[in-house]
Amino acid sequence: MLLFSPANWAYEAPLASRSVRDAYFLGQRNNEDTKAFLQMYTKHFTMPPRGPYISEIRLLTPYAQVVDIARHKTVGYSAQQAQAEYKARGDSLLVRVRIDFTATYNDVMTVKPTKNDGSQPNIAPRPEDFWKDFRFVLSQNGEDLQYRSISGEPQYIPEEGLINGVLAGAYVNLVYDVHTVSSRKTQVEVFSPDGQRVAASFDLAALR
C-alpha cells in the first residue's frame, strides 16, 4: 500500500523539519514506496538508431533530493544527519541527465586534421567532459531559466588492464535556484551534438 497521495502535494521550499524527516524515512525504507515516489520525478527514453543515448532525465525538488540521498545511505545515517545536510545544502532544484555511449557514439572519436592537406582523420579518446558538447534547457511557460551551476560525473565500466575502466557515459547535474522556478509545468530539453532533441515534462504543482 502506498503511503503517499500525490493529490495532496505541492512543490515545497523551504522544507519544514517534519518534511525533511518524512523524506528521510521514505528514502531509508528503500522499498516499493520509495521507488514509486522517485519514478514520478524520472523520465526514461528509448535508444536512438545512432548517436549518444540520452536515457534518463530526473527533476528533483528539495524534498525528493532528501529522499534520494537517504535511500543511498541506509547504514549509519540518521534523521539528524539528513536535517543537517539539508540545511548545509540549502534549497535547490536538481536536474540530473544520464547520457550513455552507444556503438556509434563511444569512448573514441574522430578528430579532423588541422590542416587541409588531405590527411586522414585521427582517432582520439573521447574526453570525460564530452557532455559540454550538449545543450541543456529548463523552461517554464516558454521562458528559459538559467541554472546556478552545472557539473558532470563520468561513468566507467570495468575493463581488464585499465585502472579506471572504459568511459561509458556521464551524469550531468544542473542546479537551479528555487526562487526562479515556479510551482507549475516545467520542461527539460537536451540537445545532442548530432541534432537529437529529448524533452521531459514535469508538473511541479503535482510534485512535492
QUIRA-V101812 format. One record per residue. N is the residue number from 1. PHI is phi in degrees with one decimal (none if undefined). PSI is psi in whole degrees, 0 to 359 (999 if undefined). BURIAL is # if it has 16 or more other C-alpha atoms within 10 Angstrom, else .. Layout:
n=N phi=PHI psi=PSI burial=BURIAL
n=N phi=PHI psi=PSI burial=BURIAL
This chain:
n=1 phi=none psi=130 burial=.
n=2 phi=-72.4 psi=142 burial=.
n=3 phi=-102.3 psi=18 burial=.
n=4 phi=-140.9 psi=158 burial=.
n=5 phi=-129.4 psi=106 burial=.
n=6 phi=-55.6 psi=330 burial=.
n=7 phi=-63.4 psi=339 burial=.
n=8 phi=-97.0 psi=6 burial=.
n=9 phi=-90.2 psi=161 burial=.
n=10 phi=-152.3 psi=148 burial=.
n=11 phi=-61.6 psi=113 burial=#
n=12 phi=-106.7 psi=125 burial=#
n=13 phi=-164.4 psi=126 burial=#
n=14 phi=-75.4 psi=166 burial=#
n=15 phi=-86.0 psi=134 burial=#
n=16 phi=-71.2 psi=158 burial=.
n=17 phi=-56.6 psi=321 burial=.
n=18 phi=-65.5 psi=323 burial=.
n=19 phi=-65.4 psi=318 burial=#
n=20 phi=-61.2 psi=318 burial=#
n=21 phi=-64.7 psi=316 burial=#
n=22 phi=-60.5 psi=316 burial=#
n=23 phi=-64.4 psi=320 burial=#
n=24 phi=-59.1 psi=311 burial=#
n=25 phi=-69.0 psi=326 burial=#
n=26 phi=-63.0 psi=318 burial=#
n=27 phi=-69.1 psi=320 burial=#
n=28 phi=-64.1 psi=328 burial=#
n=29 phi=-62.4 psi=322 burial=.
n=30 phi=47.3 psi=49 burial=#
n=31 phi=-122.2 psi=202 burial=.
n=32 phi=-64.4 psi=326 burial=.
n=33 phi=-61.5 psi=315 burial=#
n=34 phi=-62.2 psi=314 burial=#
n=35 phi=-62.3 psi=315 burial=.
n=36 phi=-64.0 psi=322 burial=.
n=37 phi=-62.2 psi=309 burial=#
n=38 phi=-71.1 psi=337 burial=#
n=39 phi=-62.4 psi=332 burial=.
n=40 phi=-73.3 psi=347 burial=#
n=41 phi=-104.5 psi=10 burial=#
n=42 phi=-131.7 psi=136 burial=#
n=43 phi=-121.9 psi=133 burial=#
n=44 phi=-110.5 psi=154 burial=.
n=45 phi=-133.8 psi=157 burial=.
n=46 phi=-83.7 psi=154 burial=.
n=47 phi=-71.9 psi=135 burial=.
n=48 phi=-75.4 psi=163 burial=.
n=49 phi=-62.4 psi=327 burial=.
n=50 phi=-143.6 psi=161 burial=.
n=51 phi=86.6 psi=184 burial=#
n=52 phi=-65.7 psi=154 burial=#
n=53 phi=-108.4 psi=104 burial=#
n=54 phi=-82.3 psi=95 burial=#
n=55 phi=-90.4 psi=337 burial=#
n=56 phi=-155.4 psi=140 burial=#
n=57 phi=-128.2 psi=127 burial=#
n=58 phi=-120.1 psi=142 burial=#
n=59 phi=-125.2 psi=112 burial=#
n=60 phi=-112.0 psi=120 burial=#
n=61 phi=-73.7 psi=172 burial=#
n=62 phi=-54.6 psi=319 burial=#
n=63 phi=-64.2 psi=311 burial=#
n=64 phi=-63.9 psi=329 burial=#
n=65 phi=-64.6 psi=319 burial=#
n=66 phi=-63.4 psi=317 burial=#
n=67 phi=-59.8 psi=312 burial=#
n=68 phi=-65.1 psi=319 burial=#
n=69 phi=-66.3 psi=317 burial=#
n=70 phi=-65.9 psi=329 burial=#
n=71 phi=-73.0 psi=340 burial=#
n=72 phi=-92.6 psi=352 burial=.
n=73 phi=-123.0 psi=67 burial=.
n=74 phi=-86.9 psi=355 burial=.
n=75 phi=-117.7 psi=121 burial=.
n=76 phi=68.0 psi=26 burial=.
n=77 phi=-115.8 psi=119 burial=.
n=78 phi=-101.1 psi=165 burial=#
n=79 phi=-63.4 psi=327 burial=#
n=80 phi=-65.8 psi=321 burial=.
n=81 phi=-65.5 psi=319 burial=.
n=82 phi=-60.9 psi=319 burial=#
n=83 phi=-65.4 psi=315 burial=#
n=84 phi=-65.1 psi=319 burial=.
n=85 phi=-66.4 psi=321 burial=.
n=86 phi=-62.1 psi=315 burial=#
n=87 phi=-63.0 psi=320 burial=.
n=88 phi=-70.1 psi=324 burial=.
n=89 phi=-75.9 psi=323 burial=.
n=90 phi=78.7 psi=179 burial=.
n=91 phi=-89.1 psi=130 burial=#
n=92 phi=-155.0 psi=164 burial=#
n=93 phi=-109.3 psi=127 burial=#
n=94 phi=-110.7 psi=123 burial=#
n=95 phi=-104.2 psi=125 burial=#
n=96 phi=-124.1 psi=118 burial=#
n=97 phi=-112.9 psi=132 burial=#
n=98 phi=-103.8 psi=128 burial=#
n=99 phi=-120.2 psi=122 burial=#
n=100 phi=-109.0 psi=145 burial=#
n=101 phi=-75.9 psi=158 burial=#
n=102 phi=-133.4 psi=182 burial=#
n=103 phi=-64.1 psi=333 burial=.
n=104 phi=-103.2 psi=358 burial=.
n=105 phi=-146.3 psi=95 burial=#
n=106 phi=-129.4 psi=206 burial=#
n=107 phi=-79.5 psi=358 burial=#
n=108 phi=-123.7 psi=155 burial=.
n=109 phi=-141.6 psi=159 burial=.
n=110 phi=-88.1 psi=130 burial=.
n=111 phi=-112.0 psi=122 burial=.
n=112 phi=-69.7 psi=145 burial=.
n=113 phi=-63.8 psi=146 burial=.
n=114 phi=-73.5 psi=335 burial=.
n=115 phi=-111.0 psi=142 burial=.
n=116 phi=-85.3 psi=66 burial=.
n=117 phi=-117.8 psi=17 burial=.
n=118 phi=83.4 psi=7 burial=.
n=119 phi=-65.9 psi=150 burial=.
n=120 phi=-76.2 psi=147 burial=.
n=121 phi=-60.5 psi=150 burial=.
n=122 phi=-99.8 psi=160 burial=.
n=123 phi=-106.5 psi=132 burial=.
n=124 phi=-138.5 psi=155 burial=.
n=125 phi=-63.5 psi=141 burial=.
n=126 phi=-74.8 psi=133 burial=#
n=127 phi=-71.8 psi=157 burial=.
n=128 phi=-61.4 psi=330 burial=#
n=129 phi=-93.5 psi=31 burial=.
n=130 phi=-56.2 psi=333 burial=.
n=131 phi=-63.3 psi=344 burial=#
n=132 phi=-68.3 psi=347 burial=.
n=133 phi=-81.3 psi=354 burial=.
n=134 phi=-96.5 psi=158 burial=.
n=135 phi=-118.2 psi=136 burial=.
n=136 phi=-122.9 psi=129 burial=#
n=137 phi=-133.8 psi=128 burial=#
n=138 phi=-112.6 psi=129 burial=#
n=139 phi=-138.4 psi=153 burial=#
n=140 phi=-135.6 psi=130 burial=#
n=141 phi=53.0 psi=38 burial=.
n=142 phi=81.0 psi=2 burial=.
n=143 phi=-107.2 psi=125 burial=.
n=144 phi=-75.7 psi=135 burial=.
n=145 phi=-106.6 psi=142 burial=.
n=146 phi=-86.2 psi=131 burial=.
n=147 phi=-76.7 psi=156 burial=#
n=148 phi=-83.1 psi=325 burial=.
n=149 phi=-156.8 psi=158 burial=.
n=150 phi=-141.5 psi=140 burial=.
n=151 phi=-151.5 psi=160 burial=.
n=152 phi=-124.1 psi=149 burial=#
n=153 phi=-121.8 psi=101 burial=.
n=154 phi=-62.5 psi=142 burial=#
n=155 phi=-114.7 psi=134 burial=#
n=156 phi=-121.3 psi=152 burial=.
n=157 phi=-115.4 psi=147 burial=.
n=158 phi=-61.0 psi=143 burial=.
n=159 phi=-146.4 psi=127 burial=.
n=160 phi=-58.3 psi=131 burial=.
n=161 phi=91.0 psi=353 burial=.
n=162 phi=-115.2 psi=128 burial=.
n=163 phi=-62.9 psi=311 burial=.
n=164 phi=-88.6 psi=347 burial=.
n=165 phi=88.9 psi=200 burial=.
n=166 phi=-108.8 psi=132 burial=.
n=167 phi=-59.2 psi=129 burial=#
n=168 phi=-126.4 psi=0 burial=#
n=169 phi=151.4 psi=201 burial=#
n=170 phi=-164.6 psi=156 burial=#
n=171 phi=-101.7 psi=136 burial=#
n=172 phi=-115.2 psi=127 burial=#
n=173 phi=-111.2 psi=124 burial=#
n=174 phi=-117.4 psi=126 burial=#
n=175 phi=-107.7 psi=131 burial=#
n=176 phi=-119.7 psi=146 burial=#
n=177 phi=-72.9 psi=128 burial=#
n=178 phi=-62.3 psi=336 burial=#
n=179 phi=-72.0 psi=346 burial=.
n=180 phi=-102.3 psi=353 burial=.
n=181 phi=-115.4 psi=115 burial=#
n=182 phi=-81.5 psi=164 burial=.
n=183 phi=-84.2 psi=78 burial=#
n=184 phi=-152.7 psi=183 burial=#
n=185 phi=-64.2 psi=135 burial=.
n=186 phi=-132.5 psi=140 burial=#
n=187 phi=-120.3 psi=135 burial=#
n=188 phi=-115.0 psi=127 burial=#
n=189 phi=-122.0 psi=142 burial=#
n=190 phi=-126.0 psi=128 burial=#
n=191 phi=-114.2 psi=123 burial=#
n=192 phi=-90.4 psi=161 burial=#
n=193 phi=-65.7 psi=343 burial=.
n=194 phi=-96.6 psi=11 burial=.
n=195 phi=98.1 psi=3 burial=.
n=196 phi=-71.8 psi=149 burial=.
n=197 phi=-130.2 psi=122 burial=.
n=198 phi=-119.8 psi=131 burial=#
n=199 phi=-129.0 psi=142 burial=#
n=200 phi=-130.7 psi=136 burial=#
n=201 phi=-111.6 psi=137 burial=#
n=202 phi=-132.9 psi=145 burial=#
n=203 phi=-108.3 psi=100 burial=.
n=204 phi=-66.3 psi=341 burial=#
n=205 phi=-72.1 psi=342 burial=#
n=206 phi=-105.7 psi=2 burial=#
n=207 phi=-114.6 psi=153 burial=#
n=208 phi=-90.1 psi=999 burial=#
